[in-house]
């Protein structure tokens, strides 16, 4: 018994399904590529912020042997900078991994808090569109409030530049569109078939 369709209608249905599958797959691939591309920009912006902080740490240390007091004040910022750089390197290999992005977000909040404790007057906040939001006003006991109070709250970046917040906003928007697409029926069937997984924003 032949396994081939015996009617023209069957061929048309199969062709239509194949055409839909290819179209849906291509759309998901484009959205996934947009996430990856936006992460490249975000990675560069975060690396620049790290370089800025590392330069400030180096400049703060005197040429002669630093005092114990200075070392103890700089140590948390240096440790959090090293940790963030390490996690950024790991995330660079798998930017769509939700667990890796969550770890990066946690390290980022710790790093921002360490910077604000070291430089309470040297923080400025930009909106995701690049406009100046306000000078950050950290209060005692709430140095990371600007970071953790809301998932939509802009971050007070160490270097007074809007580039990092713009890149973070664009990455999060790309992730939102990609996740929404792979969760929609019937496109989620395509995502399941080709093993596309949801990504995570940098909050």
Contact map, one row per residue, 1 for C-alpha under 8 A:
11100000000000000000000000000000000000000000000000000000000000000000000000000000000000000000000000000000000000000000000000000000000000000000000000000000000000000000000000000000000000000000000000000000000
11110000000000000000000000000000000000000000000000000000000000000000000000000000000000000000000000000000000000000000000000000000000000000000000000000000000000000000000000000000000000000000000000000000000
11111000000000000000000000000000000000000000000000000000000000000000000000000000000000000000000000000000000000000000000000000000000000000000000000000000000000000000000000000000000000000000000000000000000
01111100000000000000000000000000000000000000000000000000000000000000000000000000000000000000000000000000000000000000000000000000000000000000000000000000000000000000000000000000000000000000000000000000000
00111111011000000000000000000000000000000000000000000000000000000000000000000000000000000000000000000000000000000000000000000000000000000000000000000000000000000000000000000000000000000000000000000000000
00011111010000000000000000000000000000000000000000000000000000000000000000000000000000000000000000000000000000000000000000000000000000000000000000000000000000000000000000000000000000000000000000000000000
00001111111000000000000000000000000000000000000000000000000000000000000000000000000000000000000000000000000000000000000000000000000000000000000000000000000000000000000000000000000000000000000000000000000
00001111111100000000000000000000000000000000000000000000000000000000000000000000000000000000000000000000000000000000000000000000000000000000000000000000000000000000000000000000000000000000000000000000000
00000011111110000000000000000000000000000000000000000000000000000000000000000000000000000000000000000000000000000000000000000000000000000000000000000000000000000000000000000000000000000000000000000000000
00001111111111000000000000000000000000000000000000000000000000000000000000000000000000000000000000000000000000000000000000000000000000000000000000000000000000000000000000000000000000000000000000000000000
00001011111111100000000000000000000000000000000000000000000000000000000000000000000000000000000000000000000000000000000000000000000000000000000000000000000000000000000000000000000000000000000000000000000
00000001111111110000000000000000000000000000000000000000000000000000000000000000000000000000000000000000000000000000000000000000000000000000000000000000000000000000000000000000000000000000000000000000000
00000000111111111000000000000000000000000000000000000000000000000000000000000000000000000000000000000000000000000000000000000000000000000000000000000000000000000000000000000000000000000000000000000000000
00000000011111111100000000000000000000000000000000000000000000000000000000000000000000000000000000000000000000000000000000000000000000000000000000000000000000000000000000000000000000000000000000000000000
00000000001111111110000000000000000000000000000000000000000000000000000000000000000000000000000000000000000000000000000000000000000000000000000000000000000000000000000000000000000000000000000000000000000
00000000000111111111000000000000000000000000000000000000000000000000000000000000000000000000000000000000000000000000000000000000000000000000000000000000000000000000000000000000000000000000000000000000000
00000000000011111111100000000000000000000000000000000000000000000000000000000000000000000000000000000000000000000000000000000000000000000000000000000000000000000000000000000000000000000000000000000000000
00000000000001111111110000000000000000000000000000000000000000000000000000000000000000000000000000000000000000000000000000000000000000000000000000000000000000000000000000000000000000000000000000000000000
00000000000000111111111000000000000000000000000000000000000000000000000000000000000000000000000000000000000000000000000000000000000000000000000000000000000000000000000000000000000000000000000000000000000
00000000000000011111111100000000000000000000000000000000000000000000000000000000000000000000000000000000000000000000000000000000000000000000000000000000000000000000000000000000000000000000000000000000000
00000000000000001111111110000000000000000000000000000000000000000000000000000000000000000000000000000000000000000000000000000000000000000000000000000000000000000000000000000000000000000000010000000000000
00000000000000000111111111000000000000000000000000000000000000000000000000000000000000000000000000000000000000000000000000000000000000000000000000000000000000000000000000000000000000000000000000000000000
00000000000000000011111111100000000000000000000000000000000000000000000000000000000000000000000000000000000000000000000000000000000000000000000000000000000000000000000000000000000000000000000000000000000
00000000000000000001111111110000000000000000000000000000000000000000000000000000000000000000000000000000000000000000000000000000000000000000000000000000000000000000000000000000000000000010010000000000000
00000000000000000000111111111000000000000000000000000000000000000000000000000000000000000000000000000000000000000000000000000000000000000000000000000000000000000000000000000000000000000010011000000000000
00000000000000000000011111111100000000000000000000000000000000000000000000000000000000000000000000000000000000000000000000000000000000000000000000000000000000000000000000000000000000000000000000000000000
00000000000000000000001111111110000000000000000000000000000000000000000000000000000000000000000000000000000000000000000000000000000000000000000000000000000000000000000000000000000000000000000000000000000
00000000000000000000000111111111000000000000000000000000000000000000000000000000000000000000000000000000000000000000000000000000000000000000000000000000000000000000000000000000010011000000001000000000000
00000000000000000000000011111111100000000000000000000000000000000000000000000000000000000000000000000000000000000000000000000000000000000000000000000000000000000000000000000000000000000000000000000000000
00000000000000000000000001111111110000000000000000000000000000000000000000000000000000000000000000000000000000000000000000000000000000000000000000000000000000000000000000000000000000000000000000000000000
00000000000000000000000000111111111000000000000000000000000000000000000000000000000000000000000000000000000000000000000000000000000000000000000000000000000000000000000000000100110000000000000000000000000
00000000000000000000000000011111111100000000000000000000000000000000000000000000000000000000000000000000000000000000000000000000000000000000000000000000000000000000000000000000010000000000000000000000000
00000000000000000000000000001111111110000000000000000000000000000000000000000000000000000000000000000000000000000000000000000000000000000000000000000000000000000000000000000000000000000000000000000000000
00000000000000000000000000000111111111000000000000000000000000000000000000000000000000000000000000000000000000000000000000000000000000000000000000000000000000000000000000000100000000000000000000000000000
00000000000000000000000000000011111111100000000000000000000000000000000000000000000000000000000100000000000000000000000000000000000000000000000000000000000000000000000000100110010000000000000000000000000
00000000000000000000000000000001111111110000000000000000000000000000000000000000000000000000001100000000000000000000000000000000000000000000000000000000000000000000000000000000000000000000000000000000000
00000000000000000000000000000000111111111000000000000000000000000000000000000000000000000000000000000000000000000000000000000000000000000000000000000000000000000000000000000000000000000000000000000000000
00000000000000000000000000000000011111111100000000000000000000000000000000000000000000000000000000000000000000000000000000000000000000000000000000000000000000000000001001100100000000000000000000000000000
00000000000000000000000000000000001111111110000000000000000000000000000000000000000000000000001000000000000000000000000000000000000000000000000000000000000000000000001000100000000000000000000000000000000
00000000000000000000000000000000000111111111000000000000000000000000000000000000000000000000000000000000000000000000000000000000000000000000000000000000000000000000000000000000000000000000000000000000000
00000000000000000000000000000000000011111111100000000000000000000000000000000000000000000000000000000000000000000000000000000000000000000000000000000000000000000000001000000000000000000000000000000000000
00000000000000000000000000000000000001111111110000000000000000000000000000000000000000000000000000000000000000000000000000000000000000000000000000000000000000000001001100100000000000000000000000000000000
00000000000000000000000000000000000000111111111000000000000000000000000000000000000000010001000000000000000000000000000000000000000000000000000000000000000000000000000000000000000000000000000000000000000
00000000000000000000000000000000000000011111111100000000000000000000000000000000000000000000000000000000000000000000000000000000000000000000000000000000000000000000000000000000000000000000000000000000000
00000000000000000000000000000000000000001111111110000000000000000000000000000000000000000000000000000000000000000000000000000000000000000000000000000000000000000011001000000000000000000000000000000000000
00000000000000000000000000000000000000000111111111000000000000000000000000000000000000000000000000000000000000000000000000000000000000000000000000000000000000000001000000000000000000000000000000000000000
00000000000000000000000000000000000000000011111111100000000000000000000000000000000010000000000000000000000000000000000000000000000000000000000000000000000000000000000000000000000000000000000000000000000
00000000000000000000000000000000000000000001111111110000000000000000000000000000000000000000000000000000000000000000000000000000000000000000000000000000000000000000000000000000000000000000000000000000000
00000000000000000000000000000000000000000000111111111000000000000000000000000000000000000000000000000000000000000000000000000000000000000000000000000000000011100001000000000000000000000000000000000000000
00000000000000000000000000000000000000000000011111111100000000000000000000000000100010000000000000000000000000000000000000000000000000000000000000000000000000000000000000000000000000000000000000000000000
00000000000000000000000000000000000000000000001111111110000000000000000000000000000000000000000000000000000000000000000000000000000000000000000000000000000000000000000000000000000000000000000000000000000
00000000000000000000000000000000000000000000000111111111000000000000000000000000000000000000000000000000000000000000000000000000000000000000000000000000000001100000000000000000000000000000000000000000000
00000000000000000000000000000000000000000000000011111111100000000000000000000000100000000000000000000000000000000010000000000000000000000000000000000000000001100000000000000000000000000000000000000000000
00000000000000000000000000000000000000000000000001111111110000000000000000000100100000000000000000000000000000000000000000000000000000000000000000000000000000000000000000000000000000000000000000000000000
00000000000000000000000000000000000000000000000000111111111000000000000000000000000000000000000000000000000000000000000000000000000000000000000000000000000000000000000000000000000000000000000000000000000
00000000000000000000000000000000000000000000000000011111111100000000000000000000000000000000000000000000000000000000000000000000000000000000000000000000000000000000000000000000000000000000000000000000000
00000000000000000000000000000000000000000000000000001111111110000000000001000100000000000000000000000000000000000000000000000000000000000000000000000000000000000000000000000000000000000000000000000000000
00000000000000000000000000000000000000000000000000000111111110000000000000000000000000000000000000000000000000000000000000000000000000000000000000000000000000000000000000000000000000000000000000000000000
00000000000000000000000000000000000000000000000000000011111111000000000000000000000000000000000000000000000000000000000000000000000000000000000000000000000000000000000000000000000000000000000000000000000
00000000000000000000000000000000000000000000000000000001111111000000000000000000000000000000000000000000000000000000000000000000000000000000000000000000000000000000000000000000000000000000000000000000000
00000000000000000000000000000000000000000000000000000000111111100100010000000000000000000000000000000000000000000000000000000000000000000000000000000000000000000000000000000000000000000000000000000000000
00000000000000000000000000000000000000000000000000000000001111111100000000000000000000000000000000000000000000000000000000000000000000000000000000000000000000000000000000000000000000000000000000000000000
00000000000000000000000000000000000000000000000000000000000011111100000000000000000000000000000000000000000000000000000000000000000000000000000000000000000000000000000000000000000000000000000000000000000
00000000000000000000000000000000000000000000000000000000000001111100000000000000000000000000000000000000000000000000000000000000000000000000000000000000000000000000000000000000000000000000000000000000000
00000000000000000000000000000000000000000000000000000000000001111110000000000000000000000000000000000000000000000000000000000000000000000000000000000000000000000000000000000000000000000000000000000000000
00000000000000000000000000000000000000000000000000000000000011111111011000000000000000000000000000000000000000000000000000000000000000000000000000000000000000000000000000000000000000000000000000000000000
00000000000000000000000000000000000000000000000000000000000000001111111000000000000000000000000000000000000000000000000000000000000000000000000000000000000000000000000000000000000000000000000000000000000
00000000000000000000000000000000000000000000000000000000000000000111111100000000000000000000000000000000000000000000000000000000000000000000000000000000000000000000000000000000000000000000000000000000000
00000000000000000000000000000000000000000000000000000000000000000011111110000000000000000000000000000000000000000000000000000000000000000000000000000000000000000000000000000000000000000000000000000000000
00000000000000000000000000000000000000000000000000000000000010000111111111000000000000000000000000000000000000000000000000000000000000000000000000000000000000000000000000000000000000000000000000000000000
00000000000000000000000000000000000000000000000000000000000000000111111111100000000000000000000000000000000000000000000000000000000000000000000000000000000000000000000000000000000000000000000000000000000
00000000000000000000000000000000000000000000000000000000000000000001111111110000000000000000000000000000000000000000000000000000000000000000000000000000000000000000000000000000000000000000000000000000000
00000000000000000000000000000000000000000000000000000000000000000000111111111000000000000000000000000000000000000000010000000000000000000000000000000000000000000000000000000000000000000000000000000000000
00000000000000000000000000000000000000000000000000000000100000000000011111111100000000000000000000000000000000000000010000000000000000000000000000000000000000000000000000000000000000000000000000000000000
00000000000000000000000000000000000000000000000000000000000000000000001111111110000000000000000000000000000000000000000000000000000000000000000000000000000000000000000000000000000000000000000000000000000
00000000000000000000000000000000000000000000000000000000000000000000000111111111000000000000000000000000000000000100000000000000000000000000000000000000000000000000000000000000000000000000000000000000000
00000000000000000000000000000000000000000000000000000000000000000000000011111111100000000000000000000000000000100110010000000000000000000000000000000000000000000000000000000000000000000000000000000000000
00000000000000000000000000000000000000000000000000000100100000000000000001111111110000000000000000000000000000000000000000000000000000000000000000000000000000000000000000000000000000000000000000000000000
00000000000000000000000000000000000000000000000000000000000000000000000000111111111000000000000000000000000000000000000000000000000000000000000000000000000000000000000000000000000000000000000000000000000
00000000000000000000000000000000000000000000000000000000000000000000000000011111111100000000000000000000001001100100000000000000000000000000000000000000000000000000000000000000000000000000000000000000000
00000000000000000000000000000000000000000000000001001100000000000000000000001111111110000000000000000000000000100000000000000000000000000000000000000000000000000000000000000000000000000000000000000000000
00000000000000000000000000000000000000000000000000000000000000000000000000000111111111000000000000000000000000000000000000000000000000000000000000000000000000000000000000000000000000000000000000000000000
00000000000000000000000000000000000000000000000000000000000000000000000000000011111111100000000000000000001000000000000000000000000000000000000000000000000000000000000000000000000000000000000000000000000
00000000000000000000000000000000000000000000000000000000000000000000000000000001111111110000000000000001001100100000000000000000000000000000000000000000000000000000000000000000000000000000000000000000000
00000000000000000000000000000000000000000000001001000000000000000000000000000000111111111000000000000000000000000000000000000000000000000000000000000000000000000000000000000000000000000000000000000000000
00000000000000000000000000000000000000000000000000000000000000000000000000000000011111111100000000000000000000000000000000000000000000000000000000000000000000000000000000000000000000000000000000000000000
00000000000000000000000000000000000000000000000000000000000000000000000000000000001111111110000000010011001000000000000000000000000000000000000000000000000000000000000000000000000000000000000000000000000
00000000000000000000000000000000000000000010000000000000000000000000000000000000000111111111000000000001000000000000000000000000000000000000000000000000000000000000000000000000000000000000000000000000000
00000000000000000000000000000000000000000000000000000000000000000000000000000000000011111111100000000000000000000000000000000000000000000000000000000000000000000000000000000000000000000000000000000000000
00000000000000000000000000000000000000000000000000000000000000000000000000000000000001111111110000010000000000000000000000000000000000000000000000000000000000000000000000000000000000000000000000000000000
00000000000000000000000000000000000000000000000000000000000000000000000000000000000000111111111010011001000000000000000000000000000000000000000000000000000000000000000000000000000000000000000000000000000
00000000000000000000000000000000000000000010000000000000000000000000000000000000000000011111111000000000000000000000000000000000000000000000000000000000000000000000000000000000000000000000000000000000000
00000000000000000000000000000000000000000000000000000000000000000000000000000000000000001111111000000000000000000000000000000000000000000000000000000000000000000000000000000000000000000000000000000000000
00000000000000000000000000000000000000000000000000000000000000000000000000000000000000000111111110010000000000000000000000000000000000000000000000000000000000000000000000000000000000000000000000000000000
00000000000000000000000000000000000100100000000000000000000000000000000000000000000000000011111110011000000000000000000000000000000000000000000000000000000000000000000000000000000000000000000000000000000
00000000000000000000000000000000001100000000000000000000000000000000000000000000000000000000011111001000000000000000000000000000000000000000000000000000000000000000000000000000000000000000000000000111000
00000000000000000000000000000000000000000000000000000000000000000000000000000000000000000010011111111000000000000000000000000000000000000000000000000000000000000000000000000000000000000000000000000011000
00000000000000000000000000000000000000000000000000000000000000000000000000000000000000000000000111111100000000000000000000000000000000000000000000000000000000000000000000000000000000000000000000000111000
00000000000000000000000000000000000000000000000000000000000000000000000000000000000000000000000011111110000000000000000000000000000000000000000000000000000000000000000000000000000000000000000000000000000
00000000000000000000000000000000000000000000000000000000000000000000000000000000000000100110011011111111000000000000000000000000000000000000000000000000000000000000000000000000000000000000000000000000000
00000000000000000000000000000000000000000000000000000000000000000000000000000000000000000010001111111111100000000000000000000000000000000000000000000000000000000000000000000000000000000000000000000001110
00000000000000000000000000000000000000000000000000000000000000000000000000000000000000000000000001111111110000000000000000000000000000000000000000000000000000000000000000000000000000000000000000000001010
00000000000000000000000000000000000000000000000000000000000000000000000000000000000000100000000000111111111000000000000000000000000000000000000000000000000000000000000000000000000000000000000000000000000
00000000000000000000000000000000000000000000000000000000000000000000000000000000000100110010000000011111111100000000000000000000000000000000000000000000000000000000000000000000000000000000000000000000010
00000000000000000000000000000000000000000000000000000000000000000000000000000000000000000000000000001111111110000000000000000000000000000000000000000000000000000000000000000000000000000000000000000000011
00000000000000000000000000000000000000000000000000000000000000000000000000000000000000000000000000000111111111000000000000000000000000000000000000000000000000000000000000000000000000000000000000000000000
00000000000000000000000000000000000000000000000000000000000000000000000000000001001100100000000000000011111111100000000000000000000000000000000000000000000000000000000000000000000000000000000000000000000
00000000000000000000000000000000000000000000000000000000000000000000000000000000000100000000000000000001111111110000000000000000000000000000000000000000000000000000000000000000000000000000000000000000000
00000000000000000000000000000000000000000000000000000000000000000000000000000000000000000000000000000000111111111000000000000000000000000000000100110000000000000000000000000000000000000000000000000000000
00000000000000000000000000000000000000000000000000000000000000000000000000000001000000000000000000000000011111111100000000000000000000000000000000000000000000000000000000000000000000000000000000000000000
00000000000000000000000000000000000000000000000000000000000000000000000000001001100100000000000000000000001111111110000000000000000000000000000000000000000000000000000000000000000000000000000000000000000
00000000000000000000000000000000000000000000000000000000000000000000000000000000000000000000000000000000000111111111000000000000000000000000000100100000000111000000000000000000000000000000000000000000000
00000000000000000000000000000000000000000000000000000000000000000000000000000000000000000000000000000000000011111111100000000000000000000000001100000000000000000000000000000000000000000000000000000000000
00000000000000000000000000000000000000000000000000000000000000000000000000011001000000000000000000000000000001111111110000000000000000000000000000000000000000000000000000000000000000000000000000000000000
00000000000000000000000000000000000000000000000000001000000000000000000000001000000000000000000000000000000000111111111100000000000000000000000000000000000001000000000000000000000000000000000000000000000
00000000000000000000000000000000000000000000000000000000000000000000000000000000000000000000000000000000000000011111111111100000000000000100001100000000000001000000000000000000000000000000000000000000000
00000000000000000000000000000000000000000000000000000000000000000000000000000000000000000000000000000000000000001111111100000000000000000000001000000000000000000000000000000000000000000000000000000000000
00000000000000000000000000000000000000000000000000000000000000000000000011001000000000000000000000000000000000000111111100000000000000000000000000000000000000000000000000000000000000000000000000000000000
00000000000000000000000000000000000000000000000000000000000000000000000000000000000000000000000000000000000000000011111111100000000000000000000000000000000000000000000000000000000000000000000000000000000
00000000000000000000000000000000000000000000000000000000000000000000000000000000000000000000000000000000000000000011111111100000000000000100000000000000000000000000000000000000000000000000000000000000000
00000000000000000000000000000000000000000000000000000000000000000000000000000000000000000000000000000000000000000001001111100000000000011000000000000000000000000000000000000000000000000000000000000000000
00000000000000000000000000000000000000000000000000000000000000000000000000000000000000000000000000000000000000000001001111110000000000000000000000000000000001000000000000000000000000000000000000000000000
00000000000000000000000000000000000000000000000000000000000000000000000000000000000000000000000000000000000000000001001111111000000000110000000000000000000111110000000000000000000000000000000000000000000
00000000000000000000000000000000000000000000000000000000000000000000000000000000000000000000000000000000000000000000000001111100000101110000000000000000000111010000000000000000000000000000000000000000000
00000000000000000000000000000000000000000000000000000000000000000000000000000000000000000000000000000000000000000000000000111110000111110000000000000000011110010000000000000000000000000000000000000000000
00000000000000000000000000000000000000000000000000000000000000000000000000000000000000000000000000000000000000000000000000011111111111000000000000000000011100001100100000000000000000000000000000000000000
00000000000000000000000000000000000000000000000000000000000000000000000000000000000000000000000000000000000000000000000000001111111110000000000000000000010000000100110000000000000000000000000000000000000
00000000000000000000000000000000000000000000000000000000000000000000000000000000000000000000000000000000000000000000000000000111111000000000000000000000010000000100111111000000000000000000000000000000000
00000000000000000000000000000000000000000000000000000000000000000000000000000000000000000000000000000000000000000000000000000111111000000000000000000000000000000000110010000000000000000000000000000000000
00000000000000000000000000000000000000000000000000000000000000000000000000000000000000000000000000000000000000000000000000000111111100000000000000000000000000000110110000000000000000000000000000000000000
00000000000000000000000000000000000000000000000000000000000000000000000000000000000000000000000000000000000000000000000000000111111110000000000000000000000000000100000000000000000000000000000000000000000
00000000000000000000000000000000000000000000000000000000000000000000000000000000000000000000000000000000000000000000000000011110011111000000000000000000000000000100000000000000000000000000000000000000000
00000000000000000000000000000000000000000000000000000000000000000000000000000000000000000000000000000000000000000000000000001110001111100000000000000000000000000000000000000000000000000000000000000000000
00000000000000000000000000000000000000000000000000000000000000000000000000000000000000000000000000000000000000000000000000011100000111110000000000000000000000000000000000000000000000000000000000000000000
00000000000000000000000000000000000000000000000000000000000000000000000000000000000000000000000000000000000000000000000000111000000011111000000000000000000000000000000000000000000000000000000000000000000
00000000000000000000000000000000000000000000000000000000000000000000000000000000000000000000000000000000000000000000000010111000000001111100000001000000000100000000000000000000000000000000000000000000000
00000000000000000000000000000000000000000000000000000000000000000000000000000000000000000000000000000000000000000000000010000000000000111110000000000000000000000000000000000000000000000000000000000000000
00000000000000000000000000000000000000000000000000000000000000000000000000000000000000000000000000000000000000000001000100000000000000011111011111000000000000000000000000000000000000000000000000000000000
00000000000000000000000000000000000000000000000000000000000000000000000000000000000000000000000000000000000000000000000000000000000000001111111000000000000000000000000000000000000000000000000000000000000
00000000000000000000000000000000000000000000000000000000000000000000000000000000000000000000000000000000000000000000000000000000000000000111111000000000000000000000000000000000000000000000000000000000000
00000000000000000000000000000000000000000000000000000000000000000000000000000000000000000000000000000000000000000000000000000000000000000011111000000000000000000000000000000000000000000000000000000000000
00000000000000000000000000000000000000000000000000000000000000000000000000000000000000000000000000000000000000000000000000000000000000000111111110000000000000000000000000000000000000000000000000000000000
00000000000000000000000000000000000000000000000000000000000000000000000000000000000000000000000000000000000000001001100000000000000000000111111111000000000000000000000000000000000000000000000000000000000
00000000000000000000000000000000000000000000000000000000000000000000000000000000000000000000000000000000000010011001000000000000000000000100011111110000000000000000000000000000000000000000000000000000000
00000000000000000000000000000000000000000000000000000000000000000000000000000000000000000000000000000000000000000000000000000000000000000100011111111000000000000000000000000000000000000000000000000000000
00000000000000000000000000000000000000000000000000000000000000000000000000000000000000000000000000000000000000000000000000000000000000010100001111111100111100000000000000000000000000000000000000000000000
00000000000000000000000000000000000000000000000000000000000000000000000000000000000000000000000000000000000010010000000000000000000000000000000111111100111100000000000000000000000000000000000000000000000
00000000000000000000000000000000000000000000000000000000000000000000000000000000000000000000000000000000000010000000000000000000000000000000000111111110100000000000000000000000000000000000000000000000000
00000000000000000000000000000000000000000000000000000000000000000000000000000000000000000000000000000000000000000000000000000000000000000000000011111110100000000000000000000000000000000000000000000000000
00000000000000000000000000000000000000000000000000000000000000000000000000000000000000000000000000000000000000000000000000000000000000000000000001111111100000000000000000000000000000000000000000000000000
00000000000000000000000000000000000000000000000000000000000000000000000000000000000000000000000000000000000000000000000000000000000000000000000000011111100000000000000000000000000000000000000000000000001
00000000000000000000000000000000000000000000000000000000000000000000000000000000000000000000000000000000000000000000000000000000000000000000000000000111110000000000000000000000000000000000000000000000001
00000000000000000000000000000000000000000000000000000000000000000000000000000000000000000000000000000000000000000000000000000000000000000000000001111111111000000000000000000000000000000000000000000000000
00000000000000000000000000000000000000000000000000000000000000000000000000000000000000000000000000000000000000000000000000001111000000000000000001100001111100000000100000000000000000000000000000000000000
00000000000000000000000000000000000000000000000000000000000000000000000000000000000000000000000000000000000000000000000000001100000000000000000001100000111110000000100000000000000000000000000000000000000
00000000000000000000000000000000000000000000000000000000000000000000000000000000000000000000000000000000000000010000000000111100000000010000000001100000011111000000000000000000000000000000000000000000000
00000000000000000000000000000000000000000000000010000000000000000000000000000000000000000000000000000000000000010000000000111000000000000000000000000000001111111001100000000000000000000000000000000000000
00000000000000000000000000000000000000000000000010011000000000000000000000000000000000000000000000000000000000010011000001110000000000000000000000000000000111110000000000000000000000000000000000000000000
00000000000000000000000000000000000000000000000010011000000000000000000000000000000000000000000000000000000000000000000000100000000000000000000000000000000011111000000000000000000000000000000000000000000
00000000000000000000000000000000000000000000000000000000000000000000000000000000000000000000000000000000000000000000000000111000000000000000000000000000000011111100000000000000000000000000000000000000000
00000000000000000000000000000000000000000000000000000000000000000000000000000000000000000000000000000000000000000000000000000100000000000000000000000000000010111111000000000000000000000000000000000000000
00000000000000000000000000000000000000000000000000000000000000000000000000000000000000000000000000000000000000000000000000000111011100000000000000000000000000011111110000000000000000000000000000000000000
00000000000000000000000000000000000000000000100000000000000000000000000000000000000000000000000000000000000000000000000000000000010000000000000000000000000000001111111000000000000000000000000000000000000
00000000000000000000000000000000000000000100110010000000000000000000000000000000000000000000000000000000000000000000000000000000000000000000000000000000000010001111111100000000000000000000000000000000000
00000000000000000000000000000000000000000000000000000000000000000000000000000000000000000000000000000000000000000000000000000111110000000000000000000000011010000111111110000000000000000000000000000000000
00000000000000000000000000000000000000000000000000000000000000000000000000000000000000000000000000000000000000000000000000000011110000000000000000000000000000000111111111000000000000000000000000000000000
00000000000000000000000000000000000001101100100000000000000000000000000000000000000000000000000000000000000000000000000000000001000000000000000000000000000000000011111111100000000000000000000000000000000
00000000000000000000000000000000000000000100000000000000000000000000000000000000000000000000000000000000000000000000000000000001000000000000000000000000000000000001111111110000000000000000000000000000010
00000000000000000000000000000000000000000000000000000000000000000000000000000000000000000000000000000000000000000000000000000001100000000000000000000000000000000000111111111000000000000000000000000000000
00000000000000000000000000000000000001000000000000000000000000000000000000000000000000000000000000000000000000000000000000000001000000000000000000000000000000000000011111111100000000000000000000000000000
00000000000000000000000000000000001001100100000000000000000000000000000000000000000000000000000000000000000000000000000000000000000000000000000000000000000000000000001111111110000000000000000000000000110
00000000000000000000000000000000000000000000000000000000000000000000000000000000000000000000000000000000000000000000000000000000000000000000000000000000000000000000000111111111000000000000000000000001110
00000000000000000000000000000000000000000000000000000000000000000000000000000000000000000000000000000000000000000000000000000000000000000000000000000000000000000000000011111111100000000000000000000000000
00000000000000000000000000000010011001000000000000000000000000000000000000000000000000000000000000000000000000000000000000000000000000000000000000000000000000000000000001111111110000000000000000000000000
00000000000000000000000000000000001000000000000000000000000000000000000000000000000000000000000000000000000000000000000000000000000000000000000000000000000000000000000000111111111000000000000000000011100
00000000000000000000000000000000000000000000000000000000000000000000000000000000000000000000000000000000000000000000000000000000000000000000000000000000000000000000000000011111111100000000000000000000100
00000000000000000000000000000010000000000000000000000000000000000000000000000000000000000000000000000000000000000000000000000000000000000000000000000000000000000000000000001111111110000000000000000000000
00000000000000000000000000010011001000000000000000000000000000000000000000000000000000000000000000000000000000000000000000000000000000000000000000000000000000000000000000000111111111000000000000000110000
00000000000000000000000000000000000000000000000000000000000000000000000000000000000000000000000000000000000000000000000000000000000000000000000000000000000000000000000000000011111111100000000000000110000
00000000000000000000000000000000000000000000000000000000000000000000000000000000000000000000000000000000000000000000000000000000000000000000000000000000000000000000000000000001111111110000000000000000000
00000000000000000000000000010000000000000000000000000000000000000000000000000000000000000000000000000000000000000000000000000000000000000000000000000000000000000000000000000000111111110011000000000000000
00000000000000000000000000010000000000000000000000000000000000000000000000000000000000000000000000000000000000000000000000000000000000000000000000000000000000000000000000000000011111110011011000011100000
00000000000000000000000000000000000000000000000000000000000000000000000000000000000000000000000000000000000000000000000000000000000000000000000000000000000000000000000000000000001111111011000000000000000
00000000000000000000000000000000000000000000000000000000000000000000000000000000000000000000000000000000000000000000000000000000000000000000000000000000000000000000000000000000000111111111000000000000000
00000000000000000000000000000000000000000000000000000000000000000000000000000000000000000000000000000000000000000000000000000000000000000000000000000000000000000000000000000000000000111111100000000000000
00000000000000000000000000000000000000000000000000000000000000000000000000000000000000000000000000000000000000000000000000000000000000000000000000000000000000000000000000000000000000011111110000000000000
00000000000000000000000110000000000000000000000000000000000000000000000000000000000000000000000000000000000000000000000000000000000000000000000000000000000000000000000000000000000011111111111000000000000
00000000000000000000000000000000000000000000000000000000000000000000000000000000000000000000000000000000000000000000000000000000000000000000000000000000000000000000000000000000000011111111111100000000000
00000000000000000000000000000000000000000000000000000000000000000000000000000000000000000000000000000000000000000000000000000000000000000000000000000000000000000000000000000000000000001111111110000000000
00000000000000000000100110000000000000000000000000000000000000000000000000000000000000000000000000000000000000000000000000000000000000000000000000000000000000000000000000000000000001000111111111000000000
00000000000000000000000010010000000000000000000000000000000000000000000000000000000000000000000000000000000000000000000000000000000000000000000000000000000000000000000000000000000001000011111111111000000
00000000000000000000000000000000000000000000000000000000000000000000000000000000000000000000000000000000000000000000000000000000000000000000000000000000000000000000000000000000000000000001111111110000000
00000000000000000000000000000000000000000000000000000000000000000000000000000000000000000000000000000000000000000000000000000000000000000000000000000000000000000000000000000000000000000000111111110000000
00000000000000000000000000000000000000000000000000000000000000000000000000000000000000000000000000000000000000000000000000000000000000000000000000000000000000000000000000000000000000000000011111110000000
00000000000000000000000000000000000000000000000000000000000000000000000000000000000000000000000000000000000000000000000000000000000000000000000000000000000000000000000000000000000000000000001111111000000
00000000000000000000000000000000000000000000000000000000000000000000000000000000000000000000000000000000000000000000000000000000000000000000000000000000000000000000000000000000000001000000001111111100000
00000000000000000000000000000000000000000000000000000000000000000000000000000000000000000000000000000000000000000000000000000000000000000000000000000000000000000000000000000000000001000000001000111110000
00000000000000000000000000000000000000000000000000000000000000000000000000000000000000000000000101000000000000000000000000000000000000000000000000000000000000000000000000000000011001000000000000011111000
00000000000000000000000000000000000000000000000000000000000000000000000000000000000000000000000111000000000000000000000000000000000000000000000000000000000000000000000000000010011000000000000000001111100
00000000000000000000000000000000000000000000000000000000000000000000000000000000000000000000000111001100000000000000000000000000000000000000000000000000000000000000000000010010000000000000000000000111110
00000000000000000000000000000000000000000000000000000000000000000000000000000000000000000000000000001000000000000000000000000000000000000000000000000000000000000000000000110011000000000000000000000011111
00000000000000000000000000000000000000000000000000000000000000000000000000000000000000000000000000001101100000000000000000000000000000000000000000000000000000000000000100110000000000000000000000000001111
00000000000000000000000000000000000000000000000000000000000000000000000000000000000000000000000000000000100000000000000000000000000000000000000000000011000000000000000000000000000000000000000000000000111
